[in-house]
């Protein structure tokens, strides 16, 4: 199954249609299947791994612990906040 081409921008649709009708060899070249190129692409194998970030490389013991933040609502605030 051949992949579908990307959508054309409306401003170039007429220009592309005109060029394709006046130069039919362009259409033939686009539709031509290149067996040599296809065989080369089938031989390509990519083995990829994400790089280790600098934070992952650090020892967990050297990292700072997150600071503790507390929030208070009007109903649960300590007495010095409520003005008692």
mmCIF file of the N, C-alpha and C atoms, coordinates in Angstrom:
data_MODEL
# 
_entry.id   MODEL 
# 
loop_
_atom_site.group_PDB 
_atom_site.id 
_atom_site.type_symbol 
_atom_site.label_atom_id 
_atom_site.label_alt_id 
_atom_site.label_comp_id 
_atom_site.label_asym_id 
_atom_site.label_entity_id 
_atom_site.label_seq_id 
_atom_site.pdbx_PDB_ins_code 
_atom_site.Cartn_x 
_atom_site.Cartn_y 
_atom_site.Cartn_z 
_atom_site.occupancy 
_atom_site.B_iso_or_equiv 
_atom_site.pdbx_formal_charge 
_atom_site.auth_seq_id 
_atom_site.auth_comp_id 
_atom_site.auth_asym_id 
_atom_site.auth_atom_id 
_atom_site.pdbx_PDB_model_num 
ATOM 1   N N  . UNK A 1 1  ? 0.840   -1.181 0.000   1.00 0.00 ? 1  UNK A N  1 
ATOM 2   C CA . UNK A 1 1  ? 0.000   0.000  0.000   1.00 0.00 ? 1  UNK A CA 1 
ATOM 3   C C  . UNK A 1 1  ? 0.885   1.243  0.000   1.00 0.00 ? 1  UNK A C  1 
ATOM 4   N N  . UNK A 1 2  ? 0.630   2.117  -0.920  1.00 0.00 ? 2  UNK A N  1 
ATOM 5   C CA . UNK A 1 2  ? 1.428   3.326  -1.058  1.00 0.00 ? 2  UNK A CA 1 
ATOM 6   C C  . UNK A 1 2  ? 0.909   4.392  -0.084  1.00 0.00 ? 2  UNK A C  1 
ATOM 7   N N  . UNK A 1 3  ? 1.803   5.058  0.658   1.00 0.00 ? 3  UNK A N  1 
ATOM 8   C CA . UNK A 1 3  ? 1.344   6.098  1.582   1.00 0.00 ? 3  UNK A CA 1 
ATOM 9   C C  . UNK A 1 3  ? 0.726   7.273  0.820   1.00 0.00 ? 3  UNK A C  1 
ATOM 10  N N  . UNK A 1 4  ? -0.214  7.908  1.461   1.00 0.00 ? 4  UNK A N  1 
ATOM 11  C CA . UNK A 1 4  ? -0.864  9.051  0.806   1.00 0.00 ? 4  UNK A CA 1 
ATOM 12  C C  . UNK A 1 4  ? 0.010   10.292 0.970   1.00 0.00 ? 4  UNK A C  1 
ATOM 13  N N  . UNK A 1 5  ? 0.034   11.146 -0.029  1.00 0.00 ? 5  UNK A N  1 
ATOM 14  C CA . UNK A 1 5  ? 0.880   12.345 0.053   1.00 0.00 ? 5  UNK A CA 1 
ATOM 15  C C  . UNK A 1 5  ? 0.309   13.363 1.035   1.00 0.00 ? 5  UNK A C  1 
ATOM 16  N N  . UNK A 1 6  ? 1.158   14.250 1.461   1.00 0.00 ? 6  UNK A N  1 
ATOM 17  C CA . UNK A 1 6  ? 0.738   15.323 2.362   1.00 0.00 ? 6  UNK A CA 1 
ATOM 18  C C  . UNK A 1 6  ? -0.233  16.246 1.633   1.00 0.00 ? 6  UNK A C  1 
ATOM 19  N N  . UNK A 1 7  ? -1.155  16.852 2.353   1.00 0.00 ? 7  UNK A N  1 
ATOM 20  C CA . UNK A 1 7  ? -2.100  17.765 1.693   1.00 0.00 ? 7  UNK A CA 1 
ATOM 21  C C  . UNK A 1 7  ? -1.379  18.974 1.106   1.00 0.00 ? 7  UNK A C  1 
ATOM 22  N N  . UNK A 1 8  ? -1.861  19.427 -0.012  1.00 0.00 ? 8  UNK A N  1 
ATOM 23  C CA . UNK A 1 8  ? -1.273  20.588 -0.690  1.00 0.00 ? 8  UNK A CA 1 
ATOM 24  C C  . UNK A 1 8  ? -1.878  21.870 -0.146  1.00 0.00 ? 8  UNK A C  1 
ATOM 25  N N  . UNK A 1 9  ? -1.084  22.895 -0.106  1.00 0.00 ? 9  UNK A N  1 
ATOM 26  C CA . UNK A 1 9  ? -1.573  24.204 0.316   1.00 0.00 ? 9  UNK A CA 1 
ATOM 27  C C  . UNK A 1 9  ? -2.474  24.766 -0.784  1.00 0.00 ? 9  UNK A C  1 
ATOM 28  N N  . UNK A 1 10 ? -3.596  25.363 -0.407  1.00 0.00 ? 10 UNK A N  1 
ATOM 29  C CA . UNK A 1 10 ? -4.533  25.866 -1.420  1.00 0.00 ? 10 UNK A CA 1 
ATOM 30  C C  . UNK A 1 10 ? -3.914  26.834 -2.426  1.00 0.00 ? 10 UNK A C  1 
ATOM 31  N N  . UNK A 1 11 ? -2.935  27.612 -2.002  1.00 0.00 ? 11 UNK A N  1 
ATOM 32  C CA . UNK A 1 11 ? -2.349  28.601 -2.909  1.00 0.00 ? 11 UNK A CA 1 
ATOM 33  C C  . UNK A 1 11 ? -1.506  27.959 -4.019  1.00 0.00 ? 11 UNK A C  1 
ATOM 34  N N  . UNK A 1 12 ? -1.085  26.706 -3.840  1.00 0.00 ? 12 UNK A N  1 
ATOM 35  C CA . UNK A 1 12 ? -0.243  26.064 -4.856  1.00 0.00 ? 12 UNK A CA 1 
ATOM 36  C C  . UNK A 1 12 ? -0.966  24.967 -5.625  1.00 0.00 ? 12 UNK A C  1 
ATOM 37  N N  . UNK A 1 13 ? -2.214  24.666 -5.273  1.00 0.00 ? 13 UNK A N  1 
ATOM 38  C CA . UNK A 1 13 ? -2.935  23.587 -5.954  1.00 0.00 ? 13 UNK A CA 1 
ATOM 39  C C  . UNK A 1 13 ? -3.010  23.810 -7.462  1.00 0.00 ? 13 UNK A C  1 
ATOM 40  N N  . UNK A 1 14 ? -3.422  24.998 -7.877  1.00 0.00 ? 14 UNK A N  1 
ATOM 41  C CA . UNK A 1 14 ? -3.566  25.273 -9.308  1.00 0.00 ? 14 UNK A CA 1 
ATOM 42  C C  . UNK A 1 14 ? -2.221  25.222 -10.023 1.00 0.00 ? 14 UNK A C  1 
ATOM 43  N N  . UNK A 1 15 ? -1.190  25.748 -9.393  1.00 0.00 ? 15 UNK A N  1 
ATOM 44  C CA . UNK A 1 15 ? 0.141   25.729 -10.000 1.00 0.00 ? 15 UNK A CA 1 
ATOM 45  C C  . UNK A 1 15 ? 0.640   24.299 -10.184 1.00 0.00 ? 15 UNK A C  1 
ATOM 46  N N  . UNK A 1 16 ? 0.446   23.470 -9.176  1.00 0.00 ? 16 UNK A N  1 
ATOM 47  C CA . UNK A 1 16 ? 0.872   22.078 -9.288  1.00 0.00 ? 16 UNK A CA 1 
ATOM 48  C C  . UNK A 1 16 ? 0.084   21.345 -10.375 1.00 0.00 ? 16 UNK A C  1 
ATOM 49  N N  . UNK A 1 17 ? -1.203  21.554 -10.428 1.00 0.00 ? 17 UNK A N  1 
ATOM 50  C CA . UNK A 1 17 ? -2.033  20.913 -11.448 1.00 0.00 ? 17 UNK A CA 1 
ATOM 51  C C  . UNK A 1 17 ? -1.576  21.339 -12.850 1.00 0.00 ? 17 UNK A C  1 
ATOM 52  N N  . UNK A 1 18 ? -1.274  22.607 -13.003 1.00 0.00 ? 18 UNK A N  1 
ATOM 53  C CA . UNK A 1 18 ? -0.815  23.129 -14.297 1.00 0.00 ? 18 UNK A CA 1 
ATOM 54  C C  . UNK A 1 18 ? 0.516   22.501 -14.710 1.00 0.00 ? 18 UNK A C  1 
ATOM 55  N N  . UNK A 1 19 ? 1.443   22.418 -13.782 1.00 0.00 ? 19 UNK A N  1 
ATOM 56  C CA . UNK A 1 19 ? 2.760   21.850 -14.083 1.00 0.00 ? 19 UNK A CA 1 
ATOM 57  C C  . UNK A 1 19 ? 2.662   20.360 -14.407 1.00 0.00 ? 19 UNK A C  1 
ATOM 58  N N  . UNK A 1 20 ? 1.807   19.647 -13.692 1.00 0.00 ? 20 UNK A N  1 
ATOM 59  C CA . UNK A 1 20 ? 1.653   18.211 -13.941 1.00 0.00 ? 20 UNK A CA 1 
ATOM 60  C C  . UNK A 1 20 ? 1.035   17.959 -15.317 1.00 0.00 ? 20 UNK A C  1 
ATOM 61  N N  . UNK A 1 21 ? 0.100   18.806 -15.728 1.00 0.00 ? 21 UNK A N  1 
ATOM 62  C CA . UNK A 1 21 ? -0.529  18.590 -17.031 1.00 0.00 ? 21 UNK A CA 1 
ATOM 63  C C  . UNK A 1 21 ? 0.407   18.985 -18.183 1.00 0.00 ? 21 UNK A C  1 
ATOM 64  N N  . UNK A 1 22 ? 1.240   19.987 -17.963 1.00 0.00 ? 22 UNK A N  1 
ATOM 65  C CA . UNK A 1 22 ? 2.143   20.406 -19.034 1.00 0.00 ? 22 UNK A CA 1 
ATOM 66  C C  . UNK A 1 22 ? 3.429   19.575 -19.084 1.00 0.00 ? 22 UNK A C  1 
ATOM 67  N N  . UNK A 1 23 ? 3.746   18.860 -18.005 1.00 0.00 ? 23 UNK A N  1 
ATOM 68  C CA . UNK A 1 23 ? 4.954   18.017 -17.946 1.00 0.00 ? 23 UNK A CA 1 
ATOM 69  C C  . UNK A 1 23 ? 4.576   16.630 -17.402 1.00 0.00 ? 23 UNK A C  1 
ATOM 70  N N  . UNK A 1 24 ? 4.030   15.757 -18.224 1.00 0.00 ? 24 UNK A N  1 
ATOM 71  C CA . UNK A 1 24 ? 3.594   14.439 -17.738 1.00 0.00 ? 24 UNK A CA 1 
ATOM 72  C C  . UNK A 1 24 ? 4.746   13.574 -17.217 1.00 0.00 ? 24 UNK A C  1 
ATOM 73  N N  . UNK A 1 25 ? 5.964   13.876 -17.612 1.00 0.00 ? 25 UNK A N  1 
ATOM 74  C CA . UNK A 1 25 ? 7.102   13.088 -17.111 1.00 0.00 ? 25 UNK A CA 1 
ATOM 75  C C  . UNK A 1 25 ? 7.280   13.261 -15.607 1.00 0.00 ? 25 UNK A C  1 
ATOM 76  N N  . UNK A 1 26 ? 6.848   14.387 -15.075 1.00 0.00 ? 26 UNK A N  1 
ATOM 77  C CA . UNK A 1 26 ? 6.930   14.609 -13.622 1.00 0.00 ? 26 UNK A CA 1 
ATOM 78  C C  . UNK A 1 26 ? 6.050   13.607 -12.904 1.00 0.00 ? 26 UNK A C  1 
ATOM 79  N N  . UNK A 1 27 ? 4.825   13.445 -13.392 1.00 0.00 ? 27 UNK A N  1 
ATOM 80  C CA . UNK A 1 27 ? 3.881   12.493 -12.784 1.00 0.00 ? 27 UNK A CA 1 
ATOM 81  C C  . UNK A 1 27 ? 4.428   11.073 -12.868 1.00 0.00 ? 27 UNK A C  1 
ATOM 82  N N  . UNK A 1 28 ? 4.998   10.710 -14.009 1.00 0.00 ? 28 UNK A N  1 
ATOM 83  C CA . UNK A 1 28 ? 5.579   9.361  -14.149 1.00 0.00 ? 28 UNK A CA 1 
ATOM 84  C C  . UNK A 1 28 ? 6.732   9.161  -13.167 1.00 0.00 ? 28 UNK A C  1 
ATOM 85  N N  . UNK A 1 29 ? 7.557   10.173 -12.993 1.00 0.00 ? 29 UNK A N  1 
ATOM 86  C CA . UNK A 1 29 ? 8.702   10.067 -12.077 1.00 0.00 ? 29 UNK A CA 1 
ATOM 87  C C  . UNK A 1 29 ? 8.229   9.934  -10.621 1.00 0.00 ? 29 UNK A C  1 
ATOM 88  N N  . UNK A 1 30 ? 7.179   10.636 -10.290 1.00 0.00 ? 30 UNK A N  1 
ATOM 89  C CA . UNK A 1 30 ? 6.636   10.550 -8.924  1.00 0.00 ? 30 UNK A CA 1 
ATOM 90  C C  . UNK A 1 30 ? 6.090   9.156  -8.662  1.00 0.00 ? 30 UNK A C  1 
ATOM 91  N N  . UNK A 1 31 ? 5.400   8.592  -9.641  1.00 0.00 ? 31 UNK A N  1 
ATOM 92  C CA . UNK A 1 31 ? 4.766   7.289  -9.474  1.00 0.00 ? 31 UNK A CA 1 
ATOM 93  C C  . UNK A 1 31 ? 5.709   6.106  -9.674  1.00 0.00 ? 31 UNK A C  1 
ATOM 94  N N  . UNK A 1 32 ? 6.896   6.365  -10.206 1.00 0.00 ? 32 UNK A N  1 
ATOM 95  C CA . UNK A 1 32 ? 7.847   5.282  -10.504 1.00 0.00 ? 32 UNK A CA 1 
ATOM 96  C C  . UNK A 1 32 ? 8.377   4.666  -9.211  1.00 0.00 ? 32 UNK A C  1 
ATOM 97  N N  . UNK A 1 33 ? 8.435   3.349  -9.195  1.00 0.00 ? 33 UNK A N  1 
ATOM 98  C CA . UNK A 1 33 ? 8.961   2.624  -8.044  1.00 0.00 ? 33 UNK A CA 1 
ATOM 99  C C  . UNK A 1 33 ? 10.434  2.325  -8.305  1.00 0.00 ? 33 UNK A C  1 
ATOM 100 N N  . UNK A 1 34 ? 11.307  2.752  -7.421  1.00 0.00 ? 34 UNK A N  1 
ATOM 101 C CA . UNK A 1 34 ? 12.745  2.541  -7.568  1.00 0.00 ? 34 UNK A CA 1 
ATOM 102 C C  . UNK A 1 34 ? 13.139  1.311  -6.741  1.00 0.00 ? 34 UNK A C  1 
ATOM 103 N N  . UNK A 1 35 ? 13.277  0.174  -7.410  1.00 0.00 ? 35 UNK A N  1 
ATOM 104 C CA . UNK A 1 35 ? 13.562  -1.080 -6.710  1.00 0.00 ? 35 UNK A CA 1 
ATOM 105 C C  . UNK A 1 35 ? 14.918  -1.070 -6.012  1.00 0.00 ? 35 UNK A C  1 
ATOM 106 N N  . UNK A 1 36 ? 15.896  -0.431 -6.608  1.00 0.00 ? 36 UNK A N  1 
ATOM 107 C CA . UNK A 1 36 ? 17.222  -0.376 -5.986  1.00 0.00 ? 36 UNK A CA 1 
ATOM 108 C C  . UNK A 1 36 ? 17.160  0.407  -4.674  1.00 0.00 ? 36 UNK A C  1 
ATOM 109 N N  . UNK A 1 37 ? 16.508  1.552  -4.707  1.00 0.00 ? 37 UNK A N  1 
ATOM 110 C CA . UNK A 1 37 ? 16.370  2.353  -3.492  1.00 0.00 ? 37 UNK A CA 1 
ATOM 111 C C  . UNK A 1 37 ? 15.544  1.615  -2.442  1.00 0.00 ? 37 UNK A C  1 
ATOM 112 N N  . UNK A 1 38 ? 14.493  0.956  -2.876  1.00 0.00 ? 38 UNK A N  1 
ATOM 113 C CA . UNK A 1 38 ? 13.652  0.209  -1.948  1.00 0.00 ? 38 UNK A CA 1 
ATOM 114 C C  . UNK A 1 38 ? 14.430  -0.901 -1.260  1.00 0.00 ? 38 UNK A C  1 
ATOM 115 N N  . UNK A 1 39 ? 15.277  -1.598 -2.001  1.00 0.00 ? 39 UNK A N  1 
ATOM 116 C CA . UNK A 1 39 ? 16.072  -2.671 -1.394  1.00 0.00 ? 39 UNK A CA 1 
ATOM 117 C C  . UNK A 1 39 ? 17.091  -2.106 -0.399  1.00 0.00 ? 39 UNK A C  1 
ATOM 118 N N  . UNK A 1 40 ? 17.652  -0.953 -0.728  1.00 0.00 ? 40 UNK A N  1 
ATOM 119 C CA . UNK A 1 40 ? 18.590  -0.327 0.223   1.00 0.00 ? 40 UNK A CA 1 
ATOM 120 C C  . UNK A 1 40 ? 17.870  0.104  1.496   1.00 0.00 ? 40 UNK A C  1 
ATOM 121 N N  . UNK A 1 41 ? 16.677  0.637  1.361   1.00 0.00 ? 41 UNK A N  1 
ATOM 122 C CA . UNK A 1 41 ? 15.922  1.067  2.543   1.00 0.00 ? 41 UNK A CA 1 
ATOM 123 C C  . UNK A 1 41 ? 15.507  -0.114 3.414   1.00 0.00 ? 41 UNK A C  1 
ATOM 124 N N  . UNK A 1 42 ? 15.247  -1.256 2.792   1.00 0.00 ? 42 UNK A N  1 
ATOM 125 C CA . UNK A 1 42 ? 14.869  -2.445 3.564   1.00 0.00 ? 42 UNK A CA 1 
ATOM 126 C C  . UNK A 1 42 ? 16.032  -2.954 4.398   1.00 0.00 ? 42 UNK A C  1 
ATOM 127 N N  . UNK A 1 43 ? 17.261  -2.655 3.994   1.00 0.00 ? 43 UNK A N  1 
ATOM 128 C CA . UNK A 1 43 ? 18.440  -3.109 4.727   1.00 0.00 ? 43 UNK A CA 1 
ATOM 129 C C  . UNK A 1 43 ? 18.814  -2.193 5.890   1.00 0.00 ? 43 UNK A C  1 
ATOM 130 N N  . UNK A 1 44 ? 18.155  -1.061 5.996   1.00 0.00 ? 44 UNK A N  1 
ATOM 131 C CA . UNK A 1 44 ? 18.479  -0.118 7.066   1.00 0.00 ? 44 UNK A CA 1 
ATOM 132 C C  . UNK A 1 44 ? 17.894  -0.618 8.379   1.00 0.00 ? 44 UNK A C  1 
ATOM 133 N N  . UNK A 1 45 ? 18.712  -0.653 9.414   1.00 0.00 ? 45 UNK A N  1 
ATOM 134 C CA . UNK A 1 45 ? 18.265  -1.042 10.744  1.00 0.00 ? 45 UNK A CA 1 
ATOM 135 C C  . UNK A 1 45 ? 18.772  0.008  11.717  1.00 0.00 ? 45 UNK A C  1 
ATOM 136 N N  . UNK A 1 46 ? 17.872  0.561  12.491  1.00 0.00 ? 46 UNK A N  1 
ATOM 137 C CA . UNK A 1 46 ? 18.246  1.599  13.446  1.00 0.00 ? 46 UNK A CA 1 
ATOM 138 C C  . UNK A 1 46 ? 18.013  1.068  14.851  1.00 0.00 ? 46 UNK A C  1 
ATOM 139 N N  . UNK A 1 47 ? 19.053  1.092  15.641  1.00 0.00 ? 47 UNK A N  1 
ATOM 140 C CA . UNK A 1 47 ? 18.959  0.693  17.042  1.00 0.00 ? 47 UNK A CA 1 
ATOM 141 C C  . UNK A 1 47 ? 19.282  1.930  17.858  1.00 0.00 ? 47 UNK A C  1 
ATOM 142 N N  . UNK A 1 48 ? 18.311  2.434  18.566  1.00 0.00 ? 48 UNK A N  1 
ATOM 143 C CA . UNK A 1 48 ? 18.477  3.709  19.244  1.00 0.00 ? 48 UNK A CA 1 
ATOM 144 C C  . UNK A 1 48 ? 18.144  3.582  20.721  1.00 0.00 ? 48 UNK A C  1 
ATOM 145 N N  . UNK A 1 49 ? 18.848  4.344  21.528  1.00 0.00 ? 49 UNK A N  1 
ATOM 146 C CA . UNK A 1 49 ? 18.571  4.396  22.963  1.00 0.00 ? 49 UNK A CA 1 
ATOM 147 C C  . UNK A 1 49 ? 18.603  5.849  23.391  1.00 0.00 ? 49 UNK A C  1 
ATOM 148 N N  . UNK A 1 50 ? 17.750  6.193  24.347  1.00 0.00 ? 50 UNK A N  1 
ATOM 149 C CA . UNK A 1 50 ? 17.744  7.550  24.868  1.00 0.00 ? 50 UNK A CA 1 
ATOM 150 C C  . UNK A 1 50 ? 19.018  7.788  25.668  1.00 0.00 ? 50 UNK A C  1 
ATOM 151 N N  . UNK A 1 51 ? 19.597  8.983  25.542  1.00 0.00 ? 51 UNK A N  1 
ATOM 152 C CA . UNK A 1 51 ? 20.804  9.277  26.328  1.00 0.00 ? 51 UNK A CA 1 
ATOM 153 C C  . UNK A 1 51 ? 20.465  9.405  27.807  1.00 0.00 ? 51 UNK A C  1 
ATOM 154 N N  . UNK A 1 52 ? 21.423  9.073  28.645  1.00 0.00 ? 52 UNK A N  1 
ATOM 155 C CA . UNK A 1 52 ? 21.235  9.185  30.092  1.00 0.00 ? 52 UNK A CA 1 
ATOM 156 C C  . UNK A 1 52 ? 21.385  10.647 30.468  1.00 0.00 ? 52 UNK A C  1 
ATOM 157 N N  . UNK A 1 53 ? 20.380  11.177 31.157  1.00 0.00 ? 53 UNK A N  1 
ATOM 158 C CA . UNK A 1 53 ? 20.468  12.577 31.550  1.00 0.00 ? 53 UNK A CA 1 
ATOM 159 C C  . UNK A 1 53 ? 21.444  12.732 32.706  1.00 0.00 ? 53 UNK A C  1 
ATOM 160 N N  . UNK A 1 54 ? 21.923  13.935 32.917  1.00 0.00 ? 54 UNK A N  1 
ATOM 161 C CA . UNK A 1 54 ? 22.883  14.173 33.986  1.00 0.00 ? 54 UNK A CA 1 
ATOM 162 C C  . UNK A 1 54 ? 22.257  13.956 35.358  1.00 0.00 ? 54 UNK A C  1 
ATOM 163 N N  . UNK A 1 55 ? 20.953  14.167 35.497  1.00 0.00 ? 55 UNK A N  1 
ATOM 164 C CA . UNK A 1 55 ? 20.291  13.949 36.784  1.00 0.00 ? 55 UNK A CA 1 
ATOM 165 C C  . UNK A 1 55 ? 20.200  12.468 37.119  1.00 0.00 ? 55 UNK A C  1 
ATOM 166 N N  . UNK A 1 56 ? 20.006  11.624 36.113  1.00 0.00 ? 56 UNK A N  1 
ATOM 167 C CA . UNK A 1 56 ? 19.923  10.191 36.365  1.00 0.00 ? 56 UNK A CA 1 
ATOM 168 C C  . UNK A 1 56 ? 21.286  9.637  36.761  1.00 0.00 ? 56 UNK A C  1 
ATOM 169 N N  . UNK A 1 57 ? 22.341  10.255 36.303  1.00 0.00 ? 57 UNK A N  1 
ATOM 170 C CA . UNK A 1 57 ? 23.676  9.778  36.596  1.00 0.00 ? 57 UNK A CA 1 
ATOM 171 C C  . UNK A 1 57 ? 24.131  10.086 38.016  1.00 0.00 ? 57 UNK A C  1 
ATOM 172 N N  . UNK A 1 58 ? 23.526  11.081 38.649  1.00 0.00 ? 58 UNK A N  1 
ATOM 173 C CA . UNK A 1 58 ? 23.929  11.444 40.008  1.00 0.00 ? 58 UNK A CA 1 
ATOM 174 C C  . UNK A 1 58 ? 23.456  10.393 41.005  1.00 0.00 ? 58 UNK A C  1 
ATOM 175 N N  . UNK A 1 59 ? 24.171  10.294 42.064  1.00 0.00 ? 59 UNK A N  1 
ATOM 176 C CA . UNK A 1 59 ? 23.777  9.381  43.133  1.00 0.00 ? 59 UNK A CA 1 
ATOM 177 C C  . UNK A 1 59 ? 22.564  9.959  43.844  1.00 0.00 ? 59 UNK A C  1 
ATOM 178 N N  . UNK A 1 60 ? 21.618  9.129  44.167  1.00 0.00 ? 60 UNK A N  1 
ATOM 179 C CA . UNK A 1 60 ? 20.382  9.587  44.803  1.00 0.00 ? 60 UNK A CA 1 
ATOM 180 C C  . UNK A 1 60 ? 20.663  10.210 46.175  1.00 0.00 ? 60 UNK A C  1 
ATOM 181 N N  . UNK A 1 61 ? 21.714  9.794  46.838  1.00 0.00 ? 61 UNK A N  1 
ATOM 182 C CA . UNK A 1 61 ? 22.028  10.318 48.166  1.00 0.00 ? 61 UNK A CA 1 
ATOM 183 C C  . UNK A 1 61 ? 22.521  11.765 48.094  1.00 0.00 ? 61 UNK A C  1 
ATOM 184 N N  . UNK A 1 62 ? 23.098  12.182 46.991  1.00 0.00 ? 62 UNK A N  1 
ATOM 185 C CA . UNK A 1 62 ? 23.624  13.542 46.897  1.00 0.00 ? 62 UNK A CA 1 
ATOM 186 C C  . UNK A 1 62 ? 22.550  14.554 46.525  1.00 0.00 ? 62 UNK A C  1 
ATOM 187 N N  . UNK A 1 63 ? 21.402  14.090 46.120  1.00 0.00 ? 63 UNK A N  1 
ATOM 188 C CA . UNK A 1 63 ? 20.324  15.016 45.764  1.00 0.00 ? 63 UNK A CA 1 
ATOM 189 C C  . UNK A 1 63 ? 19.709  15.617 47.017  1.00 0.00 ? 63 UNK A C  1 
ATOM 190 N N  . UNK A 1 64 ? 19.285  16.860 46.898  1.00 0.00 ? 64 UNK A N  1 
ATOM 191 C CA . UNK A 1 64 ? 18.612  17.507 48.018  1.00 0.00 ? 64 UNK A CA 1 
ATOM 192 C C  . UNK A 1 64 ? 17.191  16.996 48.105  1.00 0.00 ? 64 UNK A C  1 
ATOM 193 N N  . UNK A 1 65 ? 16.747  16.843 49.322  1.00 0.00 ? 65 UNK A N  1 
ATOM 194 C CA . UNK A 1 65 ? 15.364  16.430 49.522  1.00 0.00 ? 65 UNK A CA 1 
ATOM 195 C C  . UNK A 1 65 ? 14.465  17.635 49.292  1.00 0.00 ? 65 UNK A C  1 
ATOM 196 N N  . UNK A 1 66 ? 13.265  17.426 48.775  1.00 0.00 ? 66 UNK A N  1 
ATOM 197 C CA . UNK A 1 66 ? 12.365  18.557 48.571  1.00 0.00 ? 66 UNK A CA 1 
ATOM 198 C C  . UNK A 1 66 ? 11.981  19.207 49.889  1.00 0.00 ? 66 UNK A C  1 
ATOM 199 N N  . UNK A 1 67 ? 11.847  20.515 49.861  1.00 0.00 ? 67 UNK A N  1 
ATOM 200 C CA . UNK A 1 67 ? 11.461  21.234 51.069  1.00 0.00 ? 67 UNK A CA 1 
ATOM 201 C C  . UNK A 1 67 ? 9.991   21.000 51.351  1.00 0.00 ? 67 UNK A C  1 
ATOM 202 N N  . UNK A 1 68 ? 9.652   21.060 52.609  1.00 0.00 ? 68 UNK A N  1 
ATOM 203 C CA . UNK A 1 68 ? 8.258   20.831 53.002  1.00 0.00 ? 68 UNK A CA 1 
ATOM 204 C C  . UNK A 1 68 ? 7.508   22.157 52.970  1.00 0.00 ? 68 UNK A C  1 
ATOM 205 N N  . UNK A 1 69 ? 6.397   22.174 52.313  1.00 0.00 ? 69 UNK A N  1 
ATOM 206 C CA . UNK A 1 69 ? 5.559   23.362 52.250  1.00 0.00 ? 69 UNK A CA 1 
ATOM 207 C C  . UNK A 1 69 ? 4.222   23.036 52.911  1.00 0.00 ? 69 UNK A C  1 
ATOM 208 N N  . UNK A 1 70 ? 3.767   23.949 53.715  1.00 0.00 ? 70 UNK A N  1 
ATOM 209 C CA . UNK A 1 70 ? 2.463   23.758 54.348  1.00 0.00 ? 70 UNK A CA 1 
ATOM 210 C C  . UNK A 1 70 ? 1.556   24.907 53.964  1.00 0.00 ? 70 UNK A C  1 
ATOM 211 N N  . UNK A 1 71 ? 0.338   24.578 53.706  1.00 0.00 ? 71 UNK A N  1 
ATOM 212 C CA . UNK A 1 71 ? -0.655  25.604 53.429  1.00 0.00 ? 71 UNK A CA 1 
ATOM 213 C C  . UNK A 1 71 ? -1.736  25.518 54.482  1.00 0.00 ? 71 UNK A C  1 
ATOM 214 N N  . UNK A 1 72 ? -2.312  26.635 54.809  1.00 0.00 ? 72 UNK A N  1 
ATOM 215 C CA . UNK A 1 72 ? -3.346  26.690 55.828  1.00 0.00 ? 72 UNK A CA 1 
ATOM 216 C C  . UNK A 1 72 ? -4.605  27.289 55.229  1.00 0.00 ? 72 UNK A C  1 
ATOM 217 N N  . UNK A 1 73 ? -5.715  26.749 55.643  1.00 0.00 ? 73 UNK A N  1 
ATOM 218 C CA . UNK A 1 73 ? -6.969  27.396 55.281  1.00 0.00 ? 73 UNK A CA 1 
ATOM 219 C C  . UNK A 1 73 ? -7.422  28.195 56.500  1.00 0.00 ? 73 UNK A C  1 
ATOM 220 N N  . UNK A 1 74 ? -8.401  29.005 56.344  1.00 0.00 ? 74 UNK A N  1 
ATOM 221 C CA . UNK A 1 74 ? -8.886  29.851 57.434  1.00 0.00 ? 74 UNK A CA 1 
ATOM 222 C C  . UNK A 1 74 ? -9.383  29.016 58.608  1.00 0.00 ? 74 UNK A C  1 
ATOM 223 N N  . UNK A 1 75 ? -9.895  27.828 58.323  1.00 0.00 ? 75 UNK A N  1 
ATOM 224 C CA . UNK A 1 75 ? -10.482 26.996 59.383  1.00 0.00 ? 75 UNK A CA 1 
ATOM 225 C C  . UNK A 1 75 ? -9.457  26.107 60.064  1.00 0.00 ? 75 UNK A C  1 
ATOM 226 N N  . UNK A 1 76 ? -8.316  25.891 59.461  1.00 0.00 ? 76 UNK A N  1 
ATOM 227 C CA . UNK A 1 76 ? -7.339  25.001 60.090  1.00 0.00 ? 76 UNK A CA 1 
ATOM 228 C C  . UNK A 1 76 ? -6.048  25.728 60.444  1.00 0.00 ? 76 UNK A C  1 
ATOM 229 N N  . UNK A 1 77 ? -6.047  27.051 60.392  1.00 0.00 ? 77 UNK A N  1 
ATOM 230 C CA . UNK A 1 77 ? -4.835  27.818 60.676  1.00 0.00 ? 77 UNK A CA 1 
ATOM 231 C C  . UNK A 1 77 ? -4.546  27.789 62.171  1.00 0.00 ? 77 UNK A C  1 
ATOM 232 N N  . UNK A 1 78 ? -3.289  27.846 62.530  1.00 0.00 ? 78 UNK A N  1 
ATOM 233 C CA . UNK A 1 78 ? -2.918  27.902 63.954  1.00 0.00 ? 78 UNK A CA 1 
ATOM 234 C C  . UNK A 1 78 ? -3.490  29.186 64.588  1.00 0.00 ? 78 UNK A C  1 
ATOM 235 N N  . UNK A 1 79 ? -3.553  29.174 65.898  1.00 0.00 ? 79 UNK A N  1 
ATOM 236 C CA . UNK A 1 79 ? -4.205  30.284 66.606  1.00 0.00 ? 79 UNK A CA 1 
ATOM 237 C C  . UNK A 1 79 ? -3.497  31.614 66.382  1.00 0.00 ? 79 UNK A C  1 
ATOM 238 N N  . UNK A 1 80 ? -2.164  31.624 66.203  1.00 0.00 ? 80 UNK A N  1 
ATOM 239 C CA . UNK A 1 80 ? -1.475  32.900 65.987  1.00 0.00 ? 80 UNK A CA 1 
ATOM 240 C C  . UNK A 1 80 ? -1.846  33.521 64.638  1.00 0.00 ? 80 UNK A C  1 
ATOM 241 N N  . UNK A 1 81 ? -2.284  32.690 63.660  1.00 0.00 ? 81 UNK A N  1 
ATOM 242 C CA . UNK A 1 81 ? -2.691  33.215 62.372  1.00 0.00 ? 81 UNK A CA 1 
ATOM 243 C C  . UNK A 1 81 ? -4.103  33.762 62.459  1.00 0.00 ? 81 UNK A C  1 
ATOM 244 N N  . UNK A 1 82 ? -4.949  33.127 63.265  1.00 0.00 ? 82 UNK A N  1 
ATOM 245 C CA . UNK A 1 82 ? -6.343  33.541 63.356  1.00 0.00 ? 82 UNK A CA 1 
ATOM 246 C C  . UNK A 1 82 ? -6.517  34.786 64.231  1.00 0.00 ? 82 UNK A C  1 
ATOM 247 N N  . UNK A 1 83 ? -5.509  35.164 64.948  1.00 0.00 ? 83 UNK A N  1 
ATOM 248 C CA . UNK A 1 83 ? -5.575  36.360 65.799  1.00 0.00 ? 83 UNK A CA 1 
ATOM 249 C C  . UNK A 1 83 ? -6.211  36.076 67.139  1.00 0.00 ? 83 UNK A C  1 
ATOM 250 N N  . UNK A 1 84 ? -5.993  34.897 67.679  1.00 0.00 ? 84 UNK A N  1 
ATOM 251 C CA . UNK A 1 84 ? -6.606  34.527 68.961  1.00 0.00 ? 84 UNK A CA 1 
ATOM 252 C C  . UNK A 1 84 ? -5.900  35.126 70.130  1.00 0.00 ? 84 UNK A C  1 
# 
